[in-house]
Amino acid sequence: MKNIVIGSGPAGRLGSLELGKLGEDVTLIEKNHIAGTCLNEGCMVVCALTDITKFIDENNRFNKHGFLKSQIEISYEKIVEKITETQQMLRKLNQMENESVGNNVIYGEAKIEDGEVIVNNESFEWDNLMIATGARPFIPDVKGKEFGLTNKDILKLDDVPEKLNIIGGGIIACEIANIYSTLGSEVNVLARSTFLKELAPETKRYVLEKLMPDVNIMENTNVSEVFKDKVLTTDNQELEGIPFFATGRTPNSEIAEGFVELNPDKTIKVNEMMQTNVDNVYAAGDVTGGYQLTPVARKEGITAARNMAKYANKISYDCIPQTLSLNTEVSFVKNEKLDLDDDEKSTIAIPGIAGPGAFWKILEGNTGYTEIDFDGKNNKIAKINSISPSSTSDIAYLSYLMRMDYDLDDYGEFLEVHPSTDTNYKIIKNLWL
């Protein structure tokens, strides 16, 4: 059967790869660059820049301790050049990976007209169709919005901004603030309501006081107008600095309008098998809304692909781990199956330990923090917020145990690899013993 996948971000790329591995005939269509927002404009760019800020952070710490004396001179131009080179290499590898299973990768903007997929004036027949066109930055209707930057513009900057006004209060706003603050910018974050509402209060406090002390956070602050070099708030504060919008995402669903059913927010409506309301038409990734996360998009793409190949598969969104890429990672997960009242849950707060990447932070009391809510009656983990250099792997592992519905007694045989999973050891043993 002929399968067409429109969009080669995490959902489309992994969905195409899965279909190819299953022996299906696949055409993958991409408008710009393979691998989508993640590699080209999003999380991979953030991670690349954060690798540099971690190095700067460590260098400053070692200088402070007195056993290393060095000066760092930053070339933002060279950083962008090397990120771009790496992206080009990864694009080639991603294309080769898809082609290695027999998939046809073509470039051009796809359209759906009268049920046909048209690319570069050529019509393609299909038996199954997956729409995985992703999302783009949402920019609110604010006067002067054309002057605002987004994550799409990070690699277009000539240099580190002297002053930066980040509009938004979520994960992207936090990560961008950390990057440019560490690189030397004077950074304001203007959150319409609460900053980092995804985090537990004490975890958020640690982030603000220990990880981002030089960033000025302004909660419950609305913007009335933006200019090329300043922002005006509704309470008439004038803040100098380049405006940067981190105000969410909007789906690239225009291709599907009038073809499949959309939700009120213009995302494509799908069921747990990633099926739309049209037979043999599927959608996956950010264009369907929900969790705007690369691992979730991958899982959705693979789920759609398996169903397209007639291997029945459903997706579940329980216990999704998330992270903030900062100079020390902040990760969190919630077990949605456990909706506990205050009198049903117990909370344990654990200071960070000298695990991987934390030894030289002991002298300044900045080794991390972990907070766990658990259901003592049923012996289950309900929620974890963790700050440590290993929190991304720790929380990914623990979220799996939560998703598989293990109780605390089942953790008793966990044996850590010292020092890489010491944080796991401490979390589990504090709960289990």
N, C-alpha and C positions, 0 to 999 in steps of 0.2 A: 504494500500500500504506500501511496505517496504522502509524505508528511512535510508540511511547511511550518517553520518556526520563524516568527518575525521578532527580531530583537536578540542580541547576543550577550546581554548582561548575564549575571549569575544564573537567573532562571532559564533563559533561552539557551545559553551555552551548555549548561549541565543537562538540560532537557534534551537537547540535540545529541549530546554525547551518549546519554542513556539510550535514546532511540537507535543510534548507530550501533551501540554494543548489542542491542537486541535484534540486530539484523534488518532494521527498517530502512526504507529509502527516505533520505532526509535532505531537505534544502534549508539552510540557515541563511536568513536575510538580515543584513546589518546596515543601518543608515550611515553611521560614522566609523567608530572604532570598535573592534571586537572587545568583549569583556565589560562593556557598559560603564555606568557611572563609577562603580567600585574601583576599577583600575585607573580609569582615565580622569576622573574628576572628584572622586569621593574618598572612601575609607583608605585606599592604598596610598593616596597622596597625603592624607592626614597621618597615616602610620609612618611614611617616609620622613615627613617633617618632624614627627614626634621622636623618631630615632635620633635625630639631630639634637632636639631639645633635651632629651635624656642625657646625651653626651655632655652638653653644656652644663646641665644640672650637676652631673657627677664631677666634672672638671672644677666647677665652683666649689663643690664640697671638699674636694681633695686640696684645693688651694687654701680653703679655710682651715683645714686640719694641719696644713703646713708641711706636708711631705711631698707635695707636688707644686711646682711653680710654673705656671704657663699662662699665656695670653691667647685668647681665641679671636681670630678675625673672620667674620662671617661674610661670605660672598653669596648673596641670595641668587644672583644670576647663575652662578656655578651650580647651586643646589637645583635650580629649575632645569638646567641643562642635563644634569645627571639623572634626575627623576624622569625626564623625557626620554633619555636614552634607554633607561630601564623599562619604561612603558613599551617602547618599540620592540624590545626583545621579548617581553611577555606577550605582546599581541601576536608575534610570529609563532611563539610556542602554543598559544591558545588556538590559533588557526590550524597549526599542524596537528594538534591533539584531536580536533574535530575531524579533520580530513583523514586522519589515520584510521578511523572507523568507517570510512567510505562516504562521509557527509560532503555535500556540495555547499561551499560558503560563497555567497555573492554579496556585493556591496551596492547599495542604492536605496532610495526611499520607497518603501512599499505602500501601496494603496489597495483597498478592498472595494471593488466596484461590481455590483450585481453578483456578489458571491465569489468573484474571481480575485486572485492576488496578482497585482501588476507591479513590476519592478523594471525600471529602465525601458519602459514601453513594451515589455515582454510579459505575456500572460502565463501564469503557472497554474496547472491543475493540482488539485489536492484531494485526498481522502480524509485527512485530519489536519487541523490547523491549530497552532498555538500562538497566542498573542502575548508577547513578553516585552513590551515596549518601554517598561520602566516608568520613571517619574523625573521631574525636574524641580528646581527650587521654586517654592511659592513666594511671591513677593506681594505683600499687602498693598492695597490701593492707597498709597501715601503720596502726597505731593512731592515731586522731585525723585520718585522711586527709580527713575532711569539712571540716577547717579550712584545707586547702591551696587556694591559688589555681592557676589555669592560664591559658593564653593567652586563654581565653574571658572572663576577668575583668579584663583590662587596662583596658578602657574603663568598668569599673564602679568603679574606685578613685576615692576622693574627692580624694586628693592623692598626691604622691610619698612612698613609704614611707621612714621614717627608717632602718630596717634591713630587709634582705631576705635570706632564705635560699633559694637556688635549688637544688632537688634535681634532679640530672641532669647529664650531662657532654657533651651533644652540641651541635649547631648552635643549636637553640632556646635552650638554657640560656645559651650564650655571647652570643647577640644580646640576650636580656633582661638579662643581667648588664651588658652595655655600656650599654644604654639607661638603666637606673636608677642605675648608678654615675655616669654623666655628669650625670644630673639631680640628683644629690646624695645618693643612698642609700648607706649602708654595706652592701656586698654580699658575701655568702659564696656560693660555688658548691660543692656537695657531690656529687662524682662517685663512683659506686659502684666504678668501675675507673679507666680513664685518661680524662682530659679531652681533648676534641678529637682522638680517635684517627683521625679522617678526614684529619688534616693530617700532612705530613712533620715530623719532629722540629724542624728549624731554623725552619720556618715557625711552628710552634706556639710556640717560644721567643720569636720576634719578637712574636707576638700578645700573649703574657703580659707581656713586658718593655716593649714600646713602645706597644701599643694599649690594654691593660687593666691598667696597673700598680697601680691602686687596688683591684682586685677580688681577694679572698682565695680562692684555688683550693685545695680540699681533695680530693685524689684518694684512691681506695681507702677511701672513707668511706661507711658505711651508716647509714641513719636507722632508729631503733627506734620513735620516736613524734613526732608533730607536735602543736603546740598553736596557738592563735590568734595568739600573739605570740612563739613560740620553737620550736626544734627540738632534739630529744634524739638524739644519735648512739649507735650500739651500743657505742662505747668511752666512754660516759658524758660526752661533752662536751655542754654546754648552751649553745646559740647563740641569742641574742636576735634577734628579727626575724620578720616575716611569712613563712610557708612558701609556696613557689611550686614546683609540680611541672612539670618539663620532662622527663618520663620516657618520651617516645615517644607513639605513637598506636595506637588500636585501631579496627578497621573497624566501620562502621555496616552490618553485614551481616545483622542480625536479620530484615530484610524478606525475605531470600533463603533463610533456613533451612528445610530440607525441600522447597525448590523447585529449587535448583540445588546442585551439589557445592561444598563449602567445603574449603579447606585446613585443616591442623591448627590454624593460628593464627586461624581463623575468617574469613580473607579469602576472596573468591570466586575459585575456580579458573578460569582462562581460558587459552586457547592464544595463539599469536602473532597471531591475527586478532581477539583479544578475545572469542572465542566461549566460552560456558560449555558444560557437558555437555548442555544442553537446546537443541533446535533453535530457531533464531531468537531466542535470548536471549543478550545480550551484557552485558559489564560492563567498566567503565573507571574509572580514577582511583584514589584512595587505598583504596577498598573492595577493590581487587584486590591490595594490598600493594606490594612492590617499592619503587621510588624514590618517596618522598612529596614530589614536587616539582610545582609548578604547570605548568611547560612539559611535563613528562612526562605529566601528567594530560591536558593539552590534546591532545597527540599521540595518546594512547590513545583519547580520545573521538572524534577525527577518524578514526582507524583503524577503530574500531567502526562509526562512521556510514557510512563508505564500503562496508564489508562488508554492512551492513544494506541499502544501496542497490544491492547486487550488483556493486560495483566492488571486485574482490579486492585486499586490502591487508594487509600484514604489518608488525608493529612490530619495531624493533631497539633494543636498549638499550646499544649501544656508545658509549663516549666521552661520557658524560653530564656536562656542566659543572655545577658547583655553586658556591655562594658563601655567605659569611658577611657579612651586612649590618652592618658596624661603622662607626666614624667614618672609617676607611679600609678599603675592601672587600678581602676575602680570598677568592680564587677558586681552584678546583682542578679538575683533570680527569685521569682515568687511562685509558689505552688497554688495555682488557682483552684485546685480541688479541695484545698483546706481554707475555708472561710471562717476564721476563728474570731469569737468575741474576746475582749480583753481578759476576761476571767478564765478563758480556755487555753490561753497561750502563755508560754514562758519565754523570757528573753535573756540571752547570754551575750555579753559584750566581751570581746577578747582583744587585748592589745596585740599589735603585730609582733612577730618574732624575727630573729636574724636568719631568715631563710635566704633563698637565692636573691641576690641583688640588694639585700637589706643590711648587710653587716656594717657598712660604713655610715649608716643612718642612725645607729644606736646612740652615738655620742650626742646627737641633737634631738633625740627622742622622737624620731619621725619614721618609725619602722612600719606603720600601718595600723589598721583597725578593722575588726570584723564583728558584725552584729548578726545574731541568728535568732529568729522566732521559731519555736517548735511547739507541737501539740503533745504535751506531756501525757495526756490520757491515752492517746492512740500511738504515741511513740514515733511521730513523723516530723520531718523538717517542713516548716511552712514558708520561711523566707530567709534569704541570706543577702547581706550587703558586705562586701569584702574589699579592703584596700591593701594591696601588697603587690610586689613585683610579679608574683606568680598567680595573682587572682584570676586571670583569664583562664588558665588551665584548671585551677582549683574549682571555679564555679561551673565550668563546662562539665567537669567530672561529677560534681555534686548534683548538678541539674539532671544528669542522666539517672542517678540513683533516685532522685525525687520522682522523675518521670516514670521509672520502673516500679514505683511504689514500695521501695524497700523501707523497712522501719529501722530505727537506730540500732537495734540488736544485730542486724545484718552487717553493720559496719565493723564489728568487732575484730574481724580477721584482716582488716586493711593493713597492709605493710607498706610504709613509705619508702621512697628512694631519697636518701639524705644527700644534699639538702633540698632537692628540687620540689618535693611534695611535703615538706615539713608543715606548711600551713594547713594542708588537708589533714595531716595527722592531728594537729592541735585542735582544729574544728571538730573532727569526729570524736576524738577522745574526750574532749570537754563535754560533748553531748552524751556520749555513750556510757562513760564510766559513772 
